[in-house]
Amino acid sequence: MTERPACPYCRERERIRLLSAVGGQLITAQWHCDACNSYFEAVRSDFDTE
Ligand SMILES: [Zn+2]
């Protein structure tokens, strides 16, 4: 887990915390943005094959 996703709501990249390595789907992780206090899921970097 090297790359942190940007918050989809406020585009914050620094104050992002990983909540769970697995989110609603196997390829997603669950994150929390401390900047806008939002939860979001992002595709895990190790599954991002682009
Ligand atoms: Zn945010």
N, CA, C, O and the ligand as a Tripos MOL2 file, in Angstrom:
@<TRIPOS>MOLECULE
protein
  201   199    51     0     0
PROTEIN
NO_CHARGES

@<TRIPOS>ATOM
      1 N           0.8580   -1.2000    0.0000 N.3       1 MET1
      2 CA          0.0000    0.0000    0.0000 C.3       1 MET1
      3 C           0.8840    1.2360    0.0000 C.2       1 MET1
      4 O           1.2830    1.7200    1.0590 O.2       1 MET1
      5 N           1.1830    1.7340   -1.1560 N.am      2 THR2
      6 CA          2.0950    2.8650   -1.2440 C.3       2 THR2
      7 C           1.3600    4.1670   -1.5700 C.2       2 THR2
      8 O           1.5610    5.1820   -0.9030 O.2       2 THR2
      9 N           0.5170    4.1330   -2.5870 N.am      3 GLU3
     10 CA         -0.1720    5.3360   -3.0340 C.3       3 GLU3
     11 C          -1.4190    5.6000   -2.1920 C.2       3 GLU3
     12 O          -2.2520    4.7150   -1.9950 O.2       3 GLU3
     13 N          -1.5290    6.8270   -1.7020 N.am      4 ARG4
     14 CA         -2.7590    7.2170   -1.0310 C.3       4 ARG4
     15 C          -3.7020    7.8390   -2.0630 C.2       4 ARG4
     16 O          -3.2800    8.6260   -2.9100 O.2       4 ARG4
     17 N          -4.9650    7.4780   -1.9800 N.am      5 PRO5
     18 CA         -5.9220    8.1000   -2.9000 C.3       5 PRO5
     19 C          -6.2320    9.5250   -2.4470 C.2       5 PRO5
     20 O          -6.0160    9.8810   -1.2890 O.2       5 PRO5
     21 N          -6.7330   10.3160   -3.3590 N.am      6 ALA6
     22 CA         -7.2080   11.6460   -2.9850 C.3       6 ALA6
     23 C          -8.6730   11.5270   -2.5820 C.2       6 ALA6
     24 O          -9.4180   10.7200   -3.1380 O.2       6 ALA6
     25 N          -9.0730   12.3320   -1.6170 N.am      7 CYS7
     26 CA        -10.4740   12.3520   -1.2100 C.3       7 CYS7
     27 C         -11.3420   12.7940   -2.3910 C.2       7 CYS7
     28 O         -11.0620   13.8240   -3.0050 O.2       7 CYS7
     29 N         -12.3840   12.0360   -2.7170 N.am      8 PRO8
     30 CA        -13.2390   12.4050   -3.8570 C.3       8 PRO8
     31 C         -14.0920   13.6390   -3.5760 C.2       8 PRO8
     32 O         -14.6760   14.2180   -4.4920 O.2       8 PRO8
     33 N         -14.1620   14.0390   -2.3100 N.am      9 TYR9
     34 CA        -15.0190   15.1800   -1.9570 C.3       9 TYR9
     35 C         -14.2520   16.4920   -1.9220 C.2       9 TYR9
     36 O         -14.7280   17.5060   -2.4330 O.2       9 TYR9
     37 N         -13.0640   16.4770   -1.3220 N.am     10 CYS10
     38 CA        -12.3200   17.7360   -1.1800 C.3      10 CYS10
     39 C         -10.9130   17.6480   -1.7820 C.2      10 CYS10
     40 O         -10.1440   18.6060   -1.7060 O.2      10 CYS10
     41 N         -10.5770   16.4940   -2.3820 N.am     11 ARG11
     42 CA         -9.2850   16.2910   -3.0450 C.3      11 ARG11
     43 C          -8.1060   16.3240   -2.0760 C.2      11 ARG11
     44 O          -6.9630   16.4950   -2.4990 O.2      11 ARG11
     45 N          -8.3710   16.1630   -0.7940 N.am     12 GLU12
     46 CA         -7.2890   16.1020    0.1870 C.3      12 GLU12
     47 C          -6.4460   14.8530   -0.0530 C.2      12 GLU12
     48 O          -6.9790   13.7810   -0.3390 O.2      12 GLU12
     49 N          -5.1370   14.9980    0.0650 N.am     13 ARG13
     50 CA         -4.2480   13.8450   -0.1140 C.3      13 ARG13
     51 C          -3.4210   13.5480    1.1290 C.2      13 ARG13
     52 O          -2.9150   12.4360    1.2790 O.2      13 ARG13
     53 N          -3.2780   14.4960    2.0010 N.am     14 GLU14
     54 CA         -2.3940   14.3220    3.1540 C.3      14 GLU14
     55 C          -3.1170   13.7160    4.3530 C.2      14 GLU14
     56 O          -2.6410   12.7600    4.9650 O.2      14 GLU14
     57 N          -4.2680   14.2850    4.6730 N.am     15 ARG15
     58 CA         -4.9700   13.8310    5.8840 C.3      15 ARG15
     59 C          -5.9730   12.7350    5.5590 C.2      15 ARG15
     60 O          -7.1720   12.8730    5.8030 O.2      15 ARG15
     61 N          -5.4560   11.6420    5.0010 N.am     16 ILE16
     62 CA         -6.2620   10.4750    4.6520 C.3      16 ILE16
     63 C          -5.8070    9.3050    5.5110 C.2      16 ILE16
     64 O          -4.6110    9.0350    5.6170 O.2      16 ILE16
     65 N          -6.7500    8.6190    6.1180 N.am     17 ARG17
     66 CA         -6.4120    7.4700    6.9480 C.3      17 ARG17
     67 C          -7.0300    6.2090    6.3720 C.2      17 ARG17
     68 O          -8.1800    6.2130    5.9350 O.2      17 ARG17
     69 N          -6.2560    5.1290    6.3750 N.am     18 LEU18
     70 CA         -6.7680    3.8380    5.9390 C.3      18 LEU18
     71 C          -7.5570    3.2060    7.0820 C.2      18 LEU18
     72 O          -7.0250    2.9840    8.1700 O.2      18 LEU18
     73 N          -8.8310    2.9210    6.8230 N.am     19 LEU19
     74 CA         -9.6720    2.3040    7.8510 C.3      19 LEU19
     75 C          -9.6410    0.7920    7.7450 C.2      19 LEU19
     76 O          -9.4940    0.0850    8.7420 O.2      19 LEU19
     77 N          -9.7830    0.3080    6.5190 N.am     20 SER20
     78 CA         -9.8310   -1.1270    6.3130 C.3      20 SER20
     79 C          -9.1840   -1.4630    4.9860 C.2      20 SER20
     80 O          -9.4370   -0.8020    3.9800 O.2      20 SER20
     81 N          -8.3600   -2.4760    4.9820 N.am     21 ALA21
     82 CA         -7.6600   -2.8590    3.7620 C.3      21 ALA21
     83 C          -8.6320   -3.4030    2.7170 C.2      21 ALA21
     84 O          -8.3300   -3.4110    1.5230 O.2      21 ALA21
     85 N          -9.7960   -3.8560    3.1730 N.am     22 VAL22
     86 CA        -10.8090   -4.3650    2.2560 C.3      22 VAL22
     87 C         -12.1090   -3.6160    2.4910 C.2      22 VAL22
     88 O         -12.6060   -3.5560    3.6160 O.2      22 VAL22
     89 N         -12.6530   -3.0470    1.4320 N.am     23 GLY23
     90 CA        -13.9110   -2.3210    1.5500 C.3      23 GLY23
     91 C         -15.0790   -3.1820    1.1340 C.2      23 GLY23
     92 O         -15.1190   -4.3750    1.4370 O.2      23 GLY23
     93 N         -16.0360   -2.5810    0.4370 N.am     24 GLY24
     94 CA        -17.2300   -3.2950    0.0080 C.3      24 GLY24
     95 C         -16.9300   -4.3470   -1.0340 C.2      24 GLY24
     96 O         -17.6660   -5.3220   -1.1870 O.2      24 GLY24
     97 N         -15.8450   -4.1390   -1.7450 N.am     25 GLN25
     98 CA        -15.4020   -5.1340   -2.7120 C.3      25 GLN25
     99 C         -13.9610   -5.5000   -2.3910 C.2      25 GLN25
    100 O         -13.2570   -4.7550   -1.7100 O.2      25 GLN25
    101 N         -13.5320   -6.6530   -2.8870 N.am     26 LEU26
    102 CA        -12.1720   -7.1170   -2.5990 C.3      26 LEU26
    103 C         -11.1170   -6.1630   -3.1150 C.2      26 LEU26
    104 O         -10.0380   -6.0440   -2.5350 O.2      26 LEU26
    105 N         -11.4300   -5.4800   -4.2130 N.am     27 ILE27
    106 CA        -10.4000   -4.6250   -4.8220 C.3      27 ILE27
    107 C         -10.3990   -3.2160   -4.2600 C.2      27 ILE27
    108 O          -9.6070   -2.3740   -4.6830 O.2      27 ILE27
    109 N         -11.2820   -2.9590   -3.3100 N.am     28 THR28
    110 CA        -11.3230   -1.6110   -2.7480 C.3      28 THR28
    111 C         -10.8790   -1.6160   -1.2880 C.2      28 THR28
    112 O         -11.0010   -2.6210   -0.5880 O.2      28 THR28
    113 N         -10.3690   -0.4870   -0.8540 N.am     29 ALA29
    114 CA        -10.0250   -0.2720    0.5450 C.3      29 ALA29
    115 C         -10.8830    0.8730    1.0720 C.2      29 ALA29
    116 O         -11.3180    1.7410    0.3160 O.2      29 ALA29
    117 N         -11.1180    0.8570    2.3750 N.am     30 GLN30
    118 CA        -11.9570    1.8910    2.9670 C.3      30 GLN30
    119 C         -11.0830    2.9450    3.6270 C.2      30 GLN30
    120 O         -10.1700    2.6200    4.3860 O.2      30 GLN30
    121 N         -11.3690    4.2190    3.3310 N.am     31 TRP31
    122 CA        -10.5600    5.3310    3.7970 C.3      31 TRP31
    123 C         -11.4180    6.3520    4.5140 C.2      31 TRP31
    124 O         -12.6300    6.4250    4.3120 O.2      31 TRP31
    125 N         -10.7670    7.1380    5.3530 N.am     32 HIS32
    126 CA        -11.4430    8.2540    5.9970 C.3      32 HIS32
    127 C         -10.6320    9.5150    5.7420 C.2      32 HIS32
    128 O          -9.4100    9.5300    5.8900 O.2      32 HIS32
    129 N         -11.3360   10.5700    5.3570 N.am     33 CYS33
    130 CA        -10.6880   11.8630    5.1380 C.3      33 CYS33
    131 C         -10.8700   12.7150    6.3860 C.2      33 CYS33
    132 O         -11.9930   13.0240    6.7840 O.2      33 CYS33
    133 N          -9.7500   13.0890    6.9960 N.am     34 ASP34
    134 CA         -9.8260   13.9210    8.1980 C.3      34 ASP34
    135 C         -10.1100   15.3810    7.8590 C.2      34 ASP34
    136 O         -10.4970   16.1580    8.7310 O.2      34 ASP34
    137 N          -9.9190   15.7500    6.6040 N.am     35 ALA35
    138 CA        -10.1190   17.1450    6.2060 C.3      35 ALA35
    139 C         -11.6110   17.4940    6.1530 C.2      35 ALA35
    140 O         -12.0230   18.5440    6.6450 O.2      35 ALA35
    141 N         -12.4190   16.6080    5.5530 N.am     36 CYS36
    142 CA        -13.8520   16.8940    5.4400 C.3      36 CYS36
    143 C         -14.6850   15.8620    6.1910 C.2      36 CYS36
    144 O         -15.9130   15.8650    6.1030 O.2      36 CYS36
    145 N         -14.0070   14.9700    6.9390 N.am     37 ASN37
    146 CA        -14.6890   13.9990    7.7830 C.3      37 ASN37
    147 C         -15.6270   13.0880    6.9950 C.2      37 ASN37
    148 O         -16.7530   12.8260    7.4190 O.2      37 ASN37
    149 N         -15.1520   12.6090    5.8460 N.am     38 SER38
    150 CA        -15.9510   11.7480    4.9940 C.3      38 SER38
    151 C         -15.2960   10.3770    4.8550 C.2      38 SER38
    152 O         -14.0750   10.2370    4.9320 O.2      38 SER38
    153 N         -16.1330    9.3830    4.6500 N.am     39 TYR39
    154 CA        -15.6430    8.0420    4.3730 C.3      39 TYR39
    155 C         -15.7810    7.7800    2.8800 C.2      39 TYR39
    156 O         -16.7480    8.2080    2.2500 O.2      39 TYR39
    157 N         -14.8060    7.0730    2.3220 N.am     40 PHE40
    158 CA        -14.9130    6.7170    0.9090 C.3      40 PHE40
    159 C         -14.1280    5.4500    0.6460 C.2      40 PHE40
    160 O         -13.2890    5.0440    1.4500 O.2      40 PHE40
    161 N         -14.4100    4.8270   -0.4940 N.am     41 GLU41
    162 CA        -13.6770    3.6420   -0.8930 C.3      41 GLU41
    163 C         -12.8760    3.9600   -2.1420 C.2      41 GLU41
    164 O         -13.3100    4.7400   -2.9890 O.2      41 GLU41
    165 N         -11.7280    3.3620   -2.2470 N.am     42 ALA42
    166 CA        -10.8910    3.5570   -3.4240 C.3      42 ALA42
    167 C         -10.2780    2.2160   -3.8010 C.2      42 ALA42
    168 O         -10.0410    1.3610   -2.9470 O.2      42 ALA42
    169 N         -10.0300    2.0510   -5.0820 N.am     43 VAL43
    170 CA         -9.4160    0.8150   -5.5560 C.3      43 VAL43
    171 C          -8.0100    0.7090   -4.9800 C.2      43 VAL43
    172 O          -7.2350    1.6630   -5.0320 O.2      43 VAL43
    173 N          -7.6920   -0.4470   -4.4360 N.am     44 ARG44
    174 CA         -6.3790   -0.6480   -3.8430 C.3      44 ARG44
    175 C          -5.3020   -0.5600   -4.9150 C.2      44 ARG44
    176 O          -5.4830   -1.0240   -6.0400 O.2      44 ARG44
    177 N          -4.1860    0.0390   -4.5460 N.am     45 SER45
    178 CA         -3.1240    0.2740   -5.5140 C.3      45 SER45
    179 C          -2.5660   -1.0390   -6.0740 C.2      45 SER45
    180 O          -2.1220   -1.0930   -7.2200 O.2      45 SER45
    181 N          -2.5940   -2.0810   -5.2630 N.am     46 ASP46
    182 CA         -2.0440   -3.3480   -5.7360 C.3      46 ASP46
    183 C          -2.9950   -4.0660   -6.6980 C.2      46 ASP46
    184 O          -2.6400   -5.0770   -7.3040 O.2      46 ASP46
    185 N          -4.2340   -3.5120   -6.8260 N.am     47 PHE47
    186 CA         -5.1650   -4.0820   -7.7950 C.3      47 PHE47
    187 C          -5.3310   -3.1600   -8.9940 C.2      47 PHE47
    188 O          -6.0070   -3.5080   -9.9620 O.2      47 PHE47
    189 N          -4.7230   -2.0030   -8.9310 N.am     48 ASP48
    190 CA         -4.8340   -1.0550  -10.0200 C.3      48 ASP48
    191 C          -3.8260   -1.4200  -11.1010 C.2      48 ASP48
    192 O          -2.6300   -1.1690  -10.9560 O.2      48 ASP48
    193 N          -4.3120   -2.0080  -12.1750 N.am     49 THR49
    194 CA         -3.4130   -2.5420  -13.1980 C.3      49 THR49
    195 C          -3.2540   -1.6040  -14.3720 C.2      49 THR49
    196 O          -2.6380   -1.9690  -15.3730 O.2      49 THR49
    197 N          -3.7930   -0.4100  -14.2720 N.am     50 GLU50
    198 CA         -3.6910    0.5320  -15.3750 C.3      50 GLU50
    199 C          -2.2650    1.0310  -15.5420 C.2      50 GLU50
    200 O          -1.9940    1.8380  -16.4310 O.2      50 GLU50
    201 ZN        -12.1580   15.0910    2.1210 Zn       51 ZN51
@<TRIPOS>BOND
     1     1     2 1
     2     2     3 1
     3     3     4 2
     4     3     5 am
     5     5     6 1
     6     6     7 1
     7     7     8 2
     8     7     9 am
     9     9    10 1
    10    10    11 1
    11    11    12 2
    12    11    13 am
    13    13    14 1
    14    14    15 1
    15    15    16 2
    16    15    17 am
    17    17    18 1
    18    18    19 1
    19    19    20 2
    20    19    21 am
    21    21    22 1
    22    22    23 1
    23    23    24 2
    24    23    25 am
    25    25    26 1
    26    26    27 1
    27    27    28 2
    28    27    29 am
    29    29    30 1
    30    30    31 1
    31    31    32 2
    32    31    33 am
    33    33    34 1
    34    34    35 1
    35    35    36 2
    36    35    37 am
    37    37    38 1
    38    38    39 1
    39    39    40 2
    40    39    41 am
    41    41    42 1
    42    42    43 1
    43    43    44 2
    44    43    45 am
    45    45    46 1
    46    46    47 1
    47    47    48 2
    48    47    49 am
    49    49    50 1
    50    50    51 1
    51    51    52 2
    52    51    53 am
    53    53    54 1
    54    54    55 1
    55    55    56 2
    56    55    57 am
    57    57    58 1
    58    58    59 1
    59    59    60 2
    60    59    61 am
    61    61    62 1
    62    62    63 1
    63    63    64 2
    64    63    65 am
    65    65    66 1
    66    66    67 1
    67    67    68 2
    68    67    69 am
    69    69    70 1
    70    70    71 1
    71    71    72 2
    72    71    73 am
    73    73    74 1
    74    74    75 1
    75    75    76 2
    76    75    77 am
    77    77    78 1
    78    78    79 1
    79    79    80 2
    80    79    81 am
    81    81    82 1
    82    82    83 1
    83    83    84 2
    84    83    85 am
    85    85    86 1
    86    86    87 1
    87    87    88 2
    88    87    89 am
    89    89    90 1
    90    90    91 1
    91    91    92 2
    92    91    93 am
    93    93    94 1
    94    94    95 1
    95    95    96 2
    96    95    97 am
    97    97    98 1
    98    98    99 1
    99    99   100 2
   100    99   101 am
   101   101   102 1
   102   102   103 1
   103   103   104 2
   104   103   105 am
   105   105   106 1
   106   106   107 1
   107   107   108 2
   108   107   109 am
   109   109   110 1
   110   110   111 1
   111   111   112 2
   112   111   113 am
   113   113   114 1
   114   114   115 1
   115   115   116 2
   116   115   117 am
   117   117   118 1
   118   118   119 1
   119   119   120 2
   120   119   121 am
   121   121   122 1
   122   122   123 1
   123   123   124 2
   124   123   125 am
   125   125   126 1
   126   126   127 1
   127   127   128 2
   128   127   129 am
   129   129   130 1
   130   130   131 1
   131   131   132 2
   132   131   133 am
   133   133   134 1
   134   134   135 1
   135   135   136 2
   136   135   137 am
   137   137   138 1
   138   138   139 1
   139   139   140 2
   140   139   141 am
   141   141   142 1
   142   142   143 1
   143   143   144 2
   144   143   145 am
   145   145   146 1
   146   146   147 1
   147   147   148 2
   148   147   149 am
   149   149   150 1
   150   150   151 1
   151   151   152 2
   152   151   153 am
   153   153   154 1
   154   154   155 1
   155   155   156 2
   156   155   157 am
   157   157   158 1
   158   158   159 1
   159   159   160 2
   160   159   161 am
   161   161   162 1
   162   162   163 1
   163   163   164 2
   164   163   165 am
   165   165   166 1
   166   166   167 1
   167   167   168 2
   168   167   169 am
   169   169   170 1
   170   170   171 1
   171   171   172 2
   172   171   173 am
   173   173   174 1
   174   174   175 1
   175   175   176 2
   176   175   177 am
   177   177   178 1
   178   178   179 1
   179   179   180 2
   180   179   181 am
   181   181   182 1
   182   182   183 1
   183   183   184 2
   184   183   185 am
   185   185   186 1
   186   186   187 1
   187   187   188 2
   188   187   189 am
   189   189   190 1
   190   190   191 1
   191   191   192 2
   192   191   193 am
   193   193   194 1
   194   194   195 1
   195   195   196 2
   196   195   197 am
   197   197   198 1
   198   198   199 1
   199   199   200 2
@<TRIPOS>SUBSTRUCTURE
     1 MET1         2 RESIDUE 1 A MET
     2 THR2         6 RESIDUE 1 A THR
     3 GLU3        10 RESIDUE 1 A GLU
     4 ARG4        14 RESIDUE 1 A ARG
     5 PRO5        18 RESIDUE 1 A PRO
     6 ALA6        22 RESIDUE 1 A ALA
     7 CYS7        26 RESIDUE 1 A CYS
     8 PRO8        30 RESIDUE 1 A PRO
     9 TYR9        34 RESIDUE 1 A TYR
    10 CYS10       38 RESIDUE 1 A CYS
    11 ARG11       42 RESIDUE 1 A ARG
    12 GLU12       46 RESIDUE 1 A GLU
    13 ARG13       50 RESIDUE 1 A ARG
    14 GLU14       54 RESIDUE 1 A GLU
    15 ARG15       58 RESIDUE 1 A ARG
    16 ILE16       62 RESIDUE 1 A ILE
    17 ARG17       66 RESIDUE 1 A ARG
    18 LEU18       70 RESIDUE 1 A LEU
    19 LEU19       74 RESIDUE 1 A LEU
    20 SER20       78 RESIDUE 1 A SER
    21 ALA21       82 RESIDUE 1 A ALA
    22 VAL22       86 RESIDUE 1 A VAL
    23 GLY23       90 RESIDUE 1 A GLY
    24 GLY24       94 RESIDUE 1 A GLY
    25 GLN25       98 RESIDUE 1 A GLN
    26 LEU26      102 RESIDUE 1 A LEU
    27 ILE27      106 RESIDUE 1 A ILE
    28 THR28      110 RESIDUE 1 A THR
    29 ALA29      114 RESIDUE 1 A ALA
    30 GLN30      118 RESIDUE 1 A GLN
    31 TRP31      122 RESIDUE 1 A TRP
    32 HIS32      126 RESIDUE 1 A HIS
    33 CYS33      130 RESIDUE 1 A CYS
    34 ASP34      134 RESIDUE 1 A ASP
    35 ALA35      138 RESIDUE 1 A ALA
    36 CYS36      142 RESIDUE 1 A CYS
    37 ASN37      146 RESIDUE 1 A ASN
    38 SER38      150 RESIDUE 1 A SER
    39 TYR39      154 RESIDUE 1 A TYR
    40 PHE40      158 RESIDUE 1 A PHE
    41 GLU41      162 RESIDUE 1 A GLU
    42 ALA42      166 RESIDUE 1 A ALA
    43 VAL43      170 RESIDUE 1 A VAL
    44 ARG44      174 RESIDUE 1 A ARG
    45 SER45      178 RESIDUE 1 A SER
    46 ASP46      182 RESIDUE 1 A ASP
    47 PHE47      186 RESIDUE 1 A PHE
    48 ASP48      190 RESIDUE 1 A ASP
    49 THR49      194 RESIDUE 1 A THR
    50 GLU50      198 RESIDUE 1 A GLU
    51 ZN51       201 GROUP 0 **** ****
